[in-house]
Amino acid sequence: MFERKVDNSKPGKVKKNELKIVDKKQKKLKWKEGVSGEKIWMGALTAEPNAKSNAQHHEQSDTVHYILSGEAMFFYGEGYKNSVQLNEGDFIYIPPYQPYMYQNKSGSETLHIITTMAPSYQVIYVDPSETVVNPEATNVQEEISVVKASDLDNSTDQTMNMPRRTAVQAPNLWIGRVTGEPAKDSGEHHHGEAETAGFIICGTTELLYDKGYKSYVDFYPGDFLRVPAYLPHIERNPSKTEPIEFLTARNPRNIVVNLD
């Protein structure tokens, strides 16, 4: 149902100025697609000052929002009476069929969010009084949860020089932040059956692949990337002085197979 034609022979790249608008139904809110793979989607969501969304859910997709910049309020639960504030660097996990709303708290600054969905992009708008039922009865025990920037888990540091810090491990989605030391690389590895999407927060990242790792793609801040399952690759920071940082997400989980 969710199969999409993609090139699995090399990494995918979408530049920050090439994002495709996929939803602008709500005034002052806009969804843009970064990368869309066979079983993962990552894109950008912007909300103008004071903008508030309609009630919505994402059907069977596990969803994580990452606050790139700005301050957001999320409303959920019965009557949308539960609320939580998120700031730059925070994550919020939205399970399948969980309705919620969000609002830009600022009256002067645009809210920028990077959103990941697995297996696909789905946004269903509902009336606030409507009861949303999960027809597949999956993840019925899952609840909306927040991970603050200061609470990321270091236990998934699996490759040298590129520590991964876990934010969320949902049934079909893992996401975290990766940092790369100056002039260092990750070493050869692949991610098994997991398909990977990513977003460059800061610095220039080189992703090497193909025989002898002689082919590579450069990624700059604001770019999105996709790494196919089982594709051997190396992430490298070409700068001698500046670190790199990026979001990385996988479906179904954070698989790392080191090859060297």
CORMOQUI-V497656 format. One record per pair of residues at least 24 apart in sequence whose C-alpha atoms are under 10 Angstrom apart, sorted by the first residue. I is the first residue (numbers start at 0). J is the second residue. If there is no record, write none. Layout:
i = (I,I)
j = (J,J)
This chain:
i = (0,1,1,1,1,1,1,1,1,2,2,2,2,2,3,3,3,3,3,4,4,4,5,5,5,5,5,6,6,6,6,7,7,7,7,7,7,7,7,7,8,8,8,8,8,8,8,9,9,9,9,9,9,9,9,9,9,9,9,9,10,10,10,10,10,10,10,10,10,10,10,10,10,10,11,11,11,11,11,11,11,11,11,12,12,12,12,12,12,12,12,12,12,12,13,13,13,13,13,13,13,14,14,14,14,14,14,14,15,15,15,15,15,15,15,15,15,16,16,17,17,18,18,18,18,19,20,21,22,25,25,25,25,26,26,26,27,27,27,28,28,28,28,28,30,30,30,30,31,31,32,32,32,33,33,33,33,33,33,33,33,33,33,33,34,34,34,34,34,34,34,34,34,35,35,35,35,35,35,35,35,35,36,36,36,36,36,36,36,36,36,37,37,37,37,37,37,37,38,38,38,38,38,38,38,38,38,38,38,38,38,38,39,39,39,39,39,39,39,39,39,39,39,39,39,39,39,39,39,40,40,40,40,40,40,40,40,40,40,40,40,40,40,40,40,41,41,41,41,41,41,41,41,41,41,41,41,41,41,41,41,42,42,42,42,42,42,42,42,42,42,43,43,43,43,43,43,43,43,43,44,44,44,44,44,45,45,45,45,45,45,46,46,46,46,46,46,46,46,46,46,46,47,47,47,47,47,47,47,47,47,47,48,48,48,48,48,48,48,48,48,49,49,49,49,49,49,49,49,49,50,50,50,50,50,50,50,50,51,51,51,51,51,52,52,52,52,52,52,53,53,53,53,53,53,53,53,53,53,54,54,54,54,54,54,54,54,54,54,54,54,54,55,55,55,55,55,55,55,55,55,55,55,55,55,55,56,56,56,56,56,56,56,56,56,56,56,56,56,56,57,57,57,57,57,57,57,57,57,57,57,57,57,57,57,58,58,58,58,58,58,58,58,58,58,58,58,58,58,58,59,59,59,59,59,59,59,59,59,59,59,59,59,59,59,59,60,60,60,60,60,60,60,60,60,60,60,60,60,60,60,61,61,61,61,61,61,61,61,61,61,61,61,61,61,61,61,61,61,61,61,61,62,62,62,62,62,62,62,62,62,62,62,62,62,62,62,62,62,62,62,62,63,63,63,63,63,63,63,63,63,63,63,63,63,63,63,63,63,63,63,63,63,63,64,64,64,64,64,64,64,64,64,64,64,65,65,65,65,65,65,65,65,65,65,65,65,65,65,65,65,66,66,66,66,66,66,66,66,67,67,67,67,67,67,68,68,68,68,68,68,69,69,69,69,69,69,69,69,70,70,70,70,70,70,70,70,70,71,71,71,71,71,71,71,71,72,72,72,72,72,73,73,73,73,73,74,74,74,74,74,75,75,75,75,76,76,77,77,77,78,78,78,78,79,79,83,83,84,85,85,85,85,86,86,86,87,87,87,87,88,88,88,88,88,88,89,89,89,89,89,89,89,89,90,90,90,90,90,90,90,90,90,90,90,91,91,91,91,91,91,91,92,92,92,92,92,92,92,92,92,92,92,92,93,93,93,93,93,93,94,94,94,94,94,94,94,94,94,94,95,95,95,95,95,95,95,95,95,95,96,96,96,96,96,96,96,96,96,96,97,97,97,97,97,97,97,97,98,98,98,98,98,98,98,98,98,98,99,99,99,99,100,100,113,113,113,114,115,115,115,115,115,115,115,115,116,116,116,116,116,117,117,117,117,117,117,117,117,117,118,118,118,118,118,137,138,138,141,141,148,151,151,152,155,155,155,156,157,157,157,157,157,157,158,158,158,158,158,158,158,158,159,159,159,159,159,160,160,160,160,160,160,161,161,161,161,161,161,161,162,163,163,163,163,164,164,165,165,165,166,166,167,167,168,168,168,168,168,168,169,169,169,170,170,170,171,171,171,171,172,172,172,172,172,172,173,173,173,173,173,173,173,173,174,174,174,174,174,174,174,175,175,175,175,175,175,176,176,176,176,176,176,177,177,177,177,177,178,178,178,178,178,178,178,179,179,179,179,179,179,179,179,179,179,180,180,180,180,180,180,180,180,180,180,181,181,181,181,181,181,181,181,181,182,182,182,182,182,182,182,182,182,183,183,183,183,183,183,183,184,184,184,184,184,185,185,185,185,185,185,186,186,186,186,186,186,186,186,187,187,187,187,187,187,187,187,187,188,188,188,188,188,188,188,188,188,188,188,189,189,189,189,189,189,189,189,189,189,189,189,189,190,190,190,190,190,190,190,190,190,190,190,190,190,190,191,191,191,191,191,191,191,191,191,191,192,192,192,192,192,192,192,192,192,192,192,193,193,193,193,193,193,193,193,193,193,193,193,193,194,194,194,194,194,194,194,194,194,194,194,194,194,195,195,195,195,195,195,195,195,195,195,195,195,195,196,196,196,196,196,196,196,196,196,196,197,197,197,197,197,197,197,197,197,197,198,198,198,198,198,198,198,198,198,199,199,199,199,199,199,199,200,200,200,200,201,201,201,201,201,202,202,202,202,202,202,202,202,203,203,203,203,203,203,203,203,203,204,204,204,204,204,204,204,204,204,205,205,205,205,205,206,206,206,206,206,207,207,207,207,207,208,208,208,219,219,220,220,221,223,225,228,229,229,231,231,231,232,232)
j = (37,36,37,38,39,117,118,119,120,36,37,38,118,119,35,36,37,38,119,35,36,37,35,36,37,225,227,36,225,226,227,36,37,194,225,226,227,228,229,230,208,209,226,227,228,229,230,206,207,208,209,214,215,216,225,226,227,230,231,232,195,196,206,207,208,209,215,216,224,225,226,227,230,232,35,36,196,216,223,224,225,226,227,196,197,198,216,217,218,222,223,224,225,226,198,218,221,222,223,224,225,218,219,220,221,222,223,224,43,198,199,218,219,220,221,222,223,221,222,222,223,42,43,222,223,43,44,120,122,50,51,52,53,50,51,52,51,52,109,52,102,103,109,110,112,113,114,122,113,114,114,120,223,113,114,115,196,197,198,221,222,223,224,225,115,195,196,197,198,222,223,224,225,115,116,117,118,119,120,196,224,225,117,118,119,194,195,196,225,226,227,117,118,119,194,227,228,250,116,117,118,119,120,171,172,193,194,195,196,249,250,251,115,116,117,118,119,120,171,172,193,194,195,196,225,248,249,250,251,114,115,116,117,118,119,120,121,194,195,196,197,225,248,249,250,113,114,115,116,117,119,120,195,196,197,198,223,224,225,247,248,112,113,114,115,116,120,196,197,198,223,67,111,112,113,114,115,198,221,223,110,111,112,113,114,103,109,110,111,112,113,71,101,102,103,104,105,108,109,110,111,112,102,103,104,105,106,107,108,109,110,111,102,103,104,105,106,107,108,109,110,102,103,104,105,106,107,108,109,110,101,102,103,104,105,106,109,110,100,101,102,103,104,99,100,101,102,103,124,98,99,100,101,102,123,124,125,126,127,79,97,98,99,100,101,123,124,125,126,127,128,129,96,97,98,99,100,101,121,122,123,124,125,126,127,131,93,94,95,96,97,98,99,100,121,122,123,124,125,131,93,94,95,96,97,98,99,116,117,119,120,121,122,123,124,94,95,96,97,98,119,120,121,122,123,131,132,133,134,135,94,95,96,97,116,117,118,119,120,121,133,134,135,136,137,138,93,94,95,96,115,116,117,118,119,120,121,122,170,171,172,92,93,94,95,96,97,115,116,117,118,119,120,121,138,168,169,170,171,172,173,250,91,92,93,94,95,97,114,115,116,117,118,119,120,121,143,167,169,171,172,173,90,91,92,93,94,112,113,114,115,116,117,143,144,145,166,167,168,169,172,173,174,248,89,90,91,92,93,112,113,114,115,116,145,89,90,91,92,111,112,113,114,115,146,147,148,166,174,175,246,90,91,110,111,112,113,114,148,110,111,112,113,114,200,108,109,110,111,112,113,103,104,105,108,109,110,111,112,102,103,104,105,108,109,110,111,112,101,102,103,104,105,110,111,112,100,101,102,103,104,99,100,101,102,103,98,99,100,101,102,99,100,101,143,142,143,127,128,130,127,128,129,130,127,128,144,145,145,145,146,147,148,110,147,148,111,112,147,148,112,146,147,148,149,176,145,146,147,148,149,150,151,166,114,144,145,146,147,148,151,166,167,174,175,143,144,145,146,147,166,167,141,142,143,144,145,146,166,167,168,169,172,174,141,142,143,144,145,169,137,138,139,140,141,142,143,144,169,170,132,133,135,136,137,138,139,141,142,143,123,131,132,133,134,135,136,137,138,139,130,131,132,133,139,141,142,143,123,124,125,126,127,129,130,131,132,143,124,125,127,143,124,127,197,198,246,198,172,173,174,196,197,247,248,249,171,172,248,249,250,169,170,171,172,173,248,249,250,251,171,172,249,250,251,170,169,170,169,170,176,175,176,176,253,254,255,255,185,253,254,255,256,257,184,185,186,187,188,255,256,257,183,184,185,186,257,184,185,186,234,235,236,185,186,234,235,236,243,244,244,245,246,247,253,246,247,247,248,253,246,248,248,252,248,249,250,251,252,253,250,251,252,250,251,252,249,250,251,252,248,249,250,251,252,253,247,248,249,250,251,252,253,254,246,247,248,249,250,252,253,245,246,247,248,249,253,200,244,245,246,247,248,243,244,245,246,247,202,236,242,243,244,245,246,204,234,235,236,237,241,242,243,244,245,235,236,237,238,239,240,241,242,243,244,235,236,237,238,239,240,241,242,243,235,236,237,238,239,240,241,242,243,234,235,236,237,238,239,242,233,234,235,236,237,232,233,234,235,236,257,231,232,233,234,235,257,258,259,212,231,232,233,234,256,257,258,259,229,230,231,232,233,234,255,256,257,258,259,226,227,228,229,230,231,232,233,254,255,256,257,258,226,227,228,229,230,231,232,249,252,253,254,255,256,257,227,228,229,230,231,252,253,254,255,256,227,228,229,230,249,250,251,252,253,254,255,226,227,228,229,230,248,249,250,251,252,253,254,255,225,226,227,228,229,230,248,249,250,251,252,253,254,224,225,226,227,228,247,248,249,250,251,252,253,254,223,224,225,226,227,246,247,248,249,250,222,223,224,225,226,245,246,247,248,249,222,223,224,225,244,245,246,247,248,223,224,243,244,245,246,247,243,244,245,246,241,242,243,244,245,236,237,238,241,242,243,244,245,235,236,237,238,241,242,243,244,245,234,235,236,237,238,242,243,244,245,233,234,235,236,237,232,233,234,235,236,231,232,233,234,235,232,233,234,243,245,244,245,245,247,249,254,255,256,256,257,258,257,258)
